[in-house]
Amino acid sequence: MISISASEVAQIVGGTLIGDDVTVTAPAVLNSSQATPGSLFLAIKGERVDGHDFAGDAFKNGAVLALTTKSIAGNHIVVADVTEALGKLAHHVREALKDLIVIGITGSQGKTTTKELLNSVLSQVGETVSPSGNYNNDLGAPLSLLRCTPNTKFCIVEMGARHQGDIARLATIARPNVGVVLKVGSAHVGEFGSVEMIAKTKSELISTLEDSAVAILGNYDSFTPAMASLHKGKTITFGETPDCDIRATDIEFREGRAHFDLVTPDGRSAVGLRIIGLHQVANALAVAAVATEVGLTLDQIAGGLSTAESHAKWRMEIVELFQLLLINDAYNASPEAMAAALSTLSLFAQERGGQSWAFLGKMHELGESSQTDHAAIGTLASDLGIDHLVCVGAPEYALHIADDGTTTVHLCTDKEEALAVAKALSPGDVVLVKASRSEKLEELAEAISAQWVERESEE
């Protein structure tokens, strides 16, 4: 955070300062326990808790100022809307840091992994600020910007959306030098109504870019490449076809990870990813495109991608047990993410020689196409030769699977029944656990692991 006086903050956000004209020197925080000496506390009133009730704790932990919507004890600025005020302050900081390079990332799939990979690669050459956790909304994106200082070279802003206009608003605040759209998919189609509307929302990042900025577009769906028409400046494409500016060739899958040759205008170099899944190639290429544009060498990019690791919890998290491999991917789910995870499961099982087990819970926010989308994933599991499809409270997956097929279907009403099915696991098997976040299938993954460990200890 750049040093800024309380009176200046009040002027920027259009609020009323009550108390001393202190100086804010540390980043803004939402959680009072995360306040540090010199920080700004944001008193957000949520559905369950009111941040105003924790302002005292924030001051005790070192916060010197609070943004509020009502008067409290301590130095504070009263505004009509704390979230809106936060955006104004973040925009001011972004404007003040003239040399800061801001990279905005959006897409239906892969934002968090791409953010983590990019942070790892860019950190090699300069101080980089990246969102912590799933900070991709009206609060998270400004908070990332407020962590920047004059020494920060890169700021990565992850941009999610629940409504049209969300990304445009974030892009206006952040003014990205580079805008990245990974892929348009059907995640949240229940909220937006159609994939076309999702594409229109994601395209807000590109349509709001300044002419001097660079648009980086994935070549993994029909909507994203077409966004090039919305930008008057430079556009870079990435993908796995010869017409892409940044591409991958000679892709192989070894020990659950992708290996490929990265091809850029600067040449060709081998990359061996440490993160799980063939679908991670697309995320790595997006990172390579950004890194190429901001001046990293091909060796720096290839080396950075080959050493980067993901620390996102429950996202393709590998649990190596004795003679059993479990893939805990219970953080979220969409048809595209499900397809990628099933492909990874199939390849893992082929390498290890055991049976493949897919414990799948419901995918949420799919709207009217929900039943069709679930059935299509079940059909895909059968086509990929998944040995066991365990439907956890989601019988729709089994709608179109033939009774005489090679995939054995297990219909379970809840996690307890699914855990009972898991007793049939054998040494050498590979297990995938995946569903939308609200299904809490990480609990099933942990229970399967514990059950297997207990079983092995008794034998």
Stockholm file with secondary structure:
# STOCKHOLM 1.0

chainA/1-459         MISISASEVAQIVGGTLIGDDVTVTAPAVLNSSQATPGSLFLAIKGERVDGHDFAGDAFKNGAVLALTTKSIAGNHIVVADVTEALGKLAHHVREALKDLIVIGITGSQGKTTTKELLNSVLSQVGETVSPSGNYNNDLGAPLSLLRCTPNTKFCIVEMGARHQGDIARLATIARPNVGVVLKVGSAHVGEFGSVEMIAKTKSELISTLEDSAVAILGNYDSFTPAMASLHKGKTITFGETPDCDIRATDIEFREGRAHFDLVTPDGRSAVGLRIIGLHQVANALAVAAVATEVGLTLDQIAGGLSTAESHAKWRMEIVELFQLLLINDAYNASPEAMAAALSTLSLFAQERGGQSWAFLGKMHELGESSQTDHAAIGTLASDLGIDHLVCVGAPEYALHIADDGTTTVHLCTDKEEALAVAKALSPGDVVLVKASRSEKLEELAEAISAQWVERESEE
#=GR chainA/1-459 SS CCCEEHHHHHHHHTCEEESCCCEECSCEESSGGGCCTTCEEECCBCSSCBGGGGHHHHHHTTCCEEEESSCCSSSEEECSCHHHHHHHHHHHHHHHCTTCEEEEEECSSCHHHHHHHHHHHHTTTSCEECCCSSCCSTTHHHHHHHTCCTTCCEEEEECCCSSTTHHHHHHHHHCCSEEEECCCCSTTHHHHSSHHHHHHHHTHHHHTSCTTSEEEEESSSSHHHHGGGGCSSEEEEEESSTTCSEEEEEEEEETTEEEEEEEETTEEEEEEEEEECTTHHHHHHHHHHHHHHTTCCHHHHHHHHHHCCCCCTTSSEEEEETTEEEEEECSCCCHHHHHHHHHHHHHHHHHHCSCEEEEECCCCSCGGGHHHHHHHHHHHHHHTTCSEEEEESCGGGGTTCCTTSSCEEEEESSHHHHHHHGGGCCTTCEEEEECCGGGCTHHHHHHHHHHHHHHHHHC
#=GC SS_cons         CCCEEHHHHHHHHTCEEESCCCEECSCEESSGGGCCTTCEEECCBCSSCBGGGGHHHHHHTTCCEEEESSCCSSSEEECSCHHHHHHHHHHHHHHHCTTCEEEEEECSSCHHHHHHHHHHHHTTTSCEECCCSSCCSTTHHHHHHHTCCTTCCEEEEECCCSSTTHHHHHHHHHCCSEEEECCCCSTTHHHHSSHHHHHHHHTHHHHTSCTTSEEEEESSSSHHHHGGGGCSSEEEEEESSTTCSEEEEEEEEETTEEEEEEEETTEEEEEEEEEECTTHHHHHHHHHHHHHHTTCCHHHHHHHHHHCCCCCTTSSEEEEETTEEEEEECSCCCHHHHHHHHHHHHHHHHHHCSCEEEEECCCCSCGGGHHHHHHHHHHHHHHTTCSEEEEESCGGGGTTCCTTSSCEEEEESSHHHHHHHGGGCCTTCEEEEECCGGGCTHHHHHHHHHHHHHHHHHC
//
